[in-house]
Amino acid sequence: MPELNLAKLNLEKSIPQELFKQKIDPLMLKLQRLHRQIYEARVPVLLILEGWEGAGKGDCVNRLLERMDPRGTRVYSFMEPKDEEKFRPFFWRYWLDIPSRGQVAVFQHSYYHWLLKERFENGLKDKKWQTGLEAMRRFEKIMADDGTLILKFWLQIGKKEQRKRFKKWEKDPAFAFRVSPEAWAENKRYEKRLASAQAMLAETHKSHAPWITIEATDRRNRRLRVVEEVVSAFSRQLEKAGSPPEKQAKDNGQPSKDAKVPAVNGSQAAAVSGPLAQLDLSRRLDRPAYEESLDNLSDELRVLQHLCYTKRLPVIIVFEGADASGKGGAIRRLTSALDPRGYCVIPVAAPEGEEKHRHYLWRFWRHIPKAGHWAIFDRSWYGRVLVERIEGFCKPEEWKRAYSEINEFENQLSHSGAVLVKFWLQLSADEQLRRFKERERVPHKRYKITPEDWRNREKRSQYDIVVADMVNFTSNDDAPWTLVEADDKFYSRIKILQTVAKAVRNKVRKSEGWKESLL
């Protein structure tokens, strides 16, 4: 990657009107054609425009989108976060607006703007500055690995030029609002902000998400450069993009026509010695002890939910497990103790509609609760490394990559102050068979049993292997897995409620109240 040096840019660079006209018209026609091909190839595109106030970012966006189909483009300008955004992880609002496959999303005032603003205006310390940069690198790597084309533009102007534009705008009632005290502060401390911007660009300039520096003093030059770079990037991306039918098969969550479903790597010996094999599924709890514990835990959870709200602590609970392992019953006992205004249960099935056309984590980011609320996931993002891995709905490199992507996702949840509790409910083969037959026999339970359940049962040994991998690769201090012995419903429900109460109780005791955090 070539080194970026803002100080060495030729800010006096300009393009004559005739030369600009000669170059821009055929380029815009080419951009129009390439944009249509990008859509057909189902390539998501993320364009980030950053730079100095008054450098012409809005002007470049307007010119760039002039010949692009507006149905396939979306511009997002991220302003000062509102309460809905402040009460969630920093990247929540950016994940909501990532481009779908074939769409071009333009981010103005992106996450870079707000990190630089914190550094420049609020004196963000080096440790948090580096943490922020690392989070941005990881976010863009996740996007790029999923096939997103990322282009980042930095529009550079000099201190005198910026001051000149501010003074001109202040005299025009239509533009005076753009010259804020913060804008003048930026100009006054130009050199300090330049050093921070230079460091930010250097540390986030990657081959999968490169920065492109634009000399923005001359309007024609900056317009032409941005269009040229986008045209060039679109052309390169289309050369290496897969055929639309292959991309469409992937988007539908189905193996392509000729794809071979990969076998699950591992062995029965590994499964026998894995974490599930260590569980004592014979554990039982009698009804009197169950009912007493249920009453006590329900009372405590009700109080803890109120404390979470007052301290602005979000709680996220994940339920995974074998079919008929009792996830639904456990969720009902948990929610019966809670105020329904403060929680939401999210049932997760195969992706549908718009979910198919975005990164698999997008649909889960959408349901992250705001601070003080609870979200309970009945199945979750772990489908990527469970059913999708076993059924071949994603490629081996995709589910292998998902472990680190999930860890990063959960790391952001934990660092935002969330209590994160994850359960795997394990059921013996004999007990599962008994419950399946009961569901077939009892009329009001028949809806719970499907041919898919019987088919999954035949793959039990494969699930033992992939669950062992899931637990080994995604269990850590901030987001540990709790394995639940689920043959006895009384025992499993109480263990689940005890685990939730303990995790929330510990977090409440450590909390001094929710504090807004950049990351």
N, C-alpha and C positions, 0 to 999 in steps of 0.2 A: 504493500500500500504506500503510495506517495505521501510524503510528509505535508501536513497542512500548516501554513504560516500566514496568518491574516495580515501581519505587518508587511509582508512582501508583495501583497496584491497591488496591481496598478489601478488605483482608484480613479485615475484620469482617463481611463480607457473609454472610448466612445465609438459609435458607428454612424456613418453618414446616412441620411434619410434614404437615398437611392439604394445603397447597398443593403440596408435593412429591408426595404421593400422587395428587393430582388431575392433575398434569402427567406424571409418569413412566410411568404405566400405558399411556396411549394412545401415548406416544412409543416405548415398547418394542415394542408391537405393530407400529407403523409401521417400526421398525428391522428387525424380523423380515421383513417383506414386502420392504423395500428390499434387504436382504442377499440374498434369493433372486433379485431382479432383477439385482443386481450380478453374481451368479454366472452368470445366464443371458446377460447382456450381455458376459461374459468380460472384465470390468474388473479388473485387478490393483489391490490396495489395500495401501498401506504406512502403518501407524499407528505413530508414534514417541511414546513417553511418557517425558519427562524431567522433572527438577525436583529439589527438595531431598529429602535422605534423610528419610523419615518423612512425606512430603507426601501419601501415599495413592495412589501409582501402581498398586500391585497391586490395591487395592480398586476403583479405576476400571476396570481391565481385567476383573476378575471380574464387575462389574455390567454392563459393556458387552457381554460375551460371553454373558450369561445367556439372551438370546432369539435369538442368532445360531446358525446351524447349525454345530456343531463340525466337521463334515466339510469346511467351507469356511474354517476359521480355524486359525491356527497362531501360538502365542506363543513368542518367542525371547528369552531373557534372556542377554545376553552378559556373561559373567563374566571374571575375569582370564584373558588368553589362555594356552592351553596350548602345549606345544612345537610341536605340529602347526600351530598358528596363528602362533606367533612366527616360524617358519621360512618363512613365506610373506608376500606383500604385505599391508599393513594391511587393505585392503578385501576380502581373500579370503573371510573368514568371513561377511561381510555379503552378498557376491554369491551365496554358496551358498544363502542363505536368502531371497533376494528372492521376492516372491509370484508364483505362476503366474497365468495369466489366469483371473479369477473368484475367486481366493483372497484372503483378508485375512490379512496378516502383521503381527503386533504386535511391535515391537522395544522391549524394555526394556534399559536400560544400553546404548544404541546407541553408534555412533561418536562422538556428541556427548559422551556421558558420559566416554569415555576421553580425548578431547581436553581436556575441561575438567579432568579429573583430572590429566593431565600438566601443564597450566598451573598448577593450584592447588597440587598436592603436590610436583611435581618442577621447577617453575620453567621451563617450556617457553619458550624465547626467542621474541621477537616474530616473527622470520622464519619459524620452523617453525610457530608458531601461525597465521600468515597462510597458509602453505602448506597446513596442515591444513584451514582453513576453505574455501580455494579448492577443494581436493579434494572436500570434502563438497558444495559447491555444484555441482560438475561431475557428481558421482555422481547427485545428485537430478535434475539437468537431463536426464541420459541416461535415467533411469527415467521421468520425466514425458513426455519426447518419445516414449517407447514406449507411452504410454497409461496409465501407473500413476498412480492417485490417491494423493497424498501428503498426510498430515495430521500435523502435529507439535504435541504438547501440552507445555507447560511448566507444572507444578503449583507454585504459589508459596505458601509459608507464611513467617511472620516468625520471627525469631531466638528470641524468647521461647516461641512456640508449639512450635518444634522441640525446644527444651530440655525443655519440659513433657512432650512425648510420649516423649522418650528416657528421662526419669526414670520415667515410668509403666511403660514396657516393661522397664526394668531390674528392677523389682519383680515381674515376671511371668515365671516360668521358661519359659513357652511363647514369649515374645517377646524375652527378654534377649539372645539371640544376634544380634539385629538391631542392637544398639547396640555398634558396634565403636569402637576408638580413632580410626579414620579419621572415623567419624560425629561424634564429639565434636570432632575437629579442625576439621571443616567448620563446626560451630556456633560454635566459638571464633573462627574467622576469617570469620565470616558476611559482613561488609561487603566483604572482599576478593574472596570468591567471587562475591558478588552483582554486583560490577563486571565480572568476567570473564563471567559468565552473560549480563549485559545486552549486552555487546559481541558475544558469540557469537550471540545471538538477532538482534540488529540486522543483522549481516552475513550471516546465512543465511535471512532472512525474505524469501521470494520468492513471486510470485503463483502459481507452479506448485508451491511447497512452503512454504506459510505456517506460521508459528508461531501457536498459539492459546494465550494465557495464561489460566490458570484460578486463581481465588482458591480455595485448597484448604483453608482453615481449617475450614470447615463441610463435613461429609461429604455432606450432602444437596445442597448447592450444587455441589460438584465433580462429583458423580455426574451430576446433571441437566445441567450445562454440557457435559460430555464427550458425553453421549448426544445432546443437542441439536445439537452441532456435527457429529457424525458423520452424523446423520439429514439435516441440511441439506446436507452435502457429498455424500452419496450421491444425494440428490434432484437437485442441480445436475449431477452427473456423468452421471446417467441421461438427463437432458434433452438433453445434447449427444453422448451415445454413439451409435455407429453401430448398425445393426440386427444382431442376432445372426448371421444368415446371412453377412453381409459379414465380421464379425469371425471367424467360423469358417473362411471361405475363407482369410483371412490366416493364421490359426493353422496351417492345414494346409500352408502353404508353397506354395500353388497360387494362380494368378491367379483372381479371382472370375469367375463365369460370363460376365459381360458385359464383363470387363476387356479392354482393348486393350494388348497387350504393347508398351511404348514402344520406339521405335527408339533405337539408341545414338547419342548426339550426337557429332559429330566428323566428320572427313573423312579420306580416304586420304592426303591431303597431310600432315595432322598425324601420321598413323601412320608415313609414310615418313621424317619428320624426327625421330621419337620415339626414346626410348632403345633400343628393340629393334633399330631399323634400323642403329644404330651398331655392332652386334656383328659380329665376323668369325667366321661359322659354319664357315669352312674350317679352323679351327685343329685340329691333330692332335697325338697323342702316340703314339710307337711302344711296343710291348709291353715291351721291356726297361726303358725309362725309366719306364713306368707301374708295373711291378712293383717296381722299386727305390724309387720315390717312395712307393708304397703301403706297403711294409714300414717305411720310415722314419717316415712319418706315423702309421701304426698304433701304433708304439712310443711316439711323442710323445703321442698322444691318450690312450693308456692311463695315462701318467704325469700328464697334465693332469687327467684325470678324478679321479684320486686326490687331487691338490692341491685341486681344487674341493670335494671332500668334506671335507677337513681344514680348509679355509678357509670352508666353508659358503657356497659360491657356486653359485646355481642357474644352469643353462644351458638355454636354450629355442631350438630350431632349427626353422625353418619352411620347408617345401618346397612351393612352388607351381610350376606349369609346364604346358606343353601336354601333351595326351595322348601317351603313348609317348615322352616326353622323357627318361625314365630316372630318375625320382624313386625308384622302388622299389629299383633297383640301387644307386643312390648311398647310400640309407639302409642297405642291407645292408652295404656296404663300411665305412660309418661305425660301425655298431653292432658289427661283427665285431672292432673294436679295443677295445671297451668291456666293462667288467664288467657283466653283465646285471642284477646286483643294484642298480645305480645309475642305470639309465635306463629309460624307457618310451616306446614308439612308439605314437602315437595316430593311427589312420587316421580320416579325417573324410569322412563321406558326408552325404547329405541328412538333416536332423534327423528324429528319430523319437520317438514317445511323448511323454514329459514335456518333451523339448527343444522341441517345437513350441509349448508353452504358456508359455514364458518368453522373456525378452530373448535375442536371438541370441548375445550374448557369454557367457551363463550357462554353456553347455556347455563353453566353453573355460576359463573361470575354474576349473571343477571339476578340470581336469587340470593346473593350474599346479604344477610340482614344488616340493617343499620344498627349502630351502636345502641345497646340496651334491649335489643330484640333477639329472639331465638329462631333458628332455622333448623328443621329436622329433615334430613334427606333419606327417603326410602329408596335405597340404591343411589349411586353417585358417580362421580368422575372415575371411580375405580373400574367401571365397566371397560375402560380402555385396556386394562391389563388383565381382565378376567374374560368376559364373554367375547369381546372383540378379538382378543388374542387366540382363544380356543377355536372360535368359528372362522377365523381368517378374515374378519371384516377390516382389519388394518394390517399393514405389512410388518414383518419382524422388526425392521428398523424404527417403525413408528411406535410400537408398544414398548420396545426397549428404551427409546427416548422418553417415553411417557413417565417413567419413574422419576427422572430428574425434573420434568415439567410439573408433575404433581407435587413434588417436594418444594419447588419454588412457589407454587400456588399456595400451599399450606403455610409456608414460611411467611408469606405476605399477610395471610390471615392472622397468624400468631402475633406478628410484629404490630399489627393494627390493634392489638389488645383482645382478640377473640379467644374464647375458650373453645377448643377443638377436641371433640371426643369421637372416637371411631370404634365401631363394634363389628366384629365378625361372629355370627352365630353359627356354631357347628352342631350338626345333627348326625347321629349314627345312621348307617344304611338301614338297619332294621326299623328304627323309629320313623325314619322318613317313609319307608314302605307302608307302615301302619297308618300314618297320617294321610298318605295318598289314597289308600283304599277307603279310609273313613270319609274323605272328601267325595269320593265317587258314590259312596253309599248314602250319605246324608244329603237330602235335597237342598237345604239352604247353604251347603258348603260346596256344591258341585261347581259353582263359578270359579272356585279357586284352583281347580285342577284342569290342566290342558295337555294336549299331546306334547307340547314343548317341555313341560315338566318331566315327563317320562323320558324324553330324549336326552335332557340334561342329566338325568340320573345315570344314564349309561356312561356318561363322561366323568363320573365322580372321581376316578383316579387322576384324571387330568386336572380337575379343579383343585385337588389336594396339592398338586405341584405348583400351580400358578398362584394359589393363595399363599403358599409358603414363600414364594418369591415376593409377592406383594407385601407381606408382613416384614420380611427381611430388609427390603429396599425402601420402605416408606414409613417405618416406625422410628420415631425419634422423641426426644424429651418434650418438645412442644406439641407433637401430634402422635402420641403413642397409639398402637392398636390394643384393644381389649378383646381377647378371645373368650367367647361365652359358651359354656357347656349348655346346650339347648334341648337336650332330651326331656328334661323336666321343665315345663313352662313356668312353674312357680319359682324354681331356683333361678332360671335365666332372667326373668323379669326383675326380681329383686337385685340380682347382681348388676343389671343394667342401671336401675335407678340409683343404687348405691354409688356406682362409678360416676354417673352424671353429677350427683350431689357432691361427691368428694372433689371432683374437678372444679366445679363452680365455686364451692366453698373456699377452696385454696386460692382461687383467683380473686375472689371478693376480699379475702383477708389481706392479700398483697396489694390490692388496689387502693390508691388514694383518690380515686375518681378518674373518669376518662379525660385524657388530655389529647388535644389535637396533635397529630404527628405527621410529618411529611411522608415518611415511609414506615 
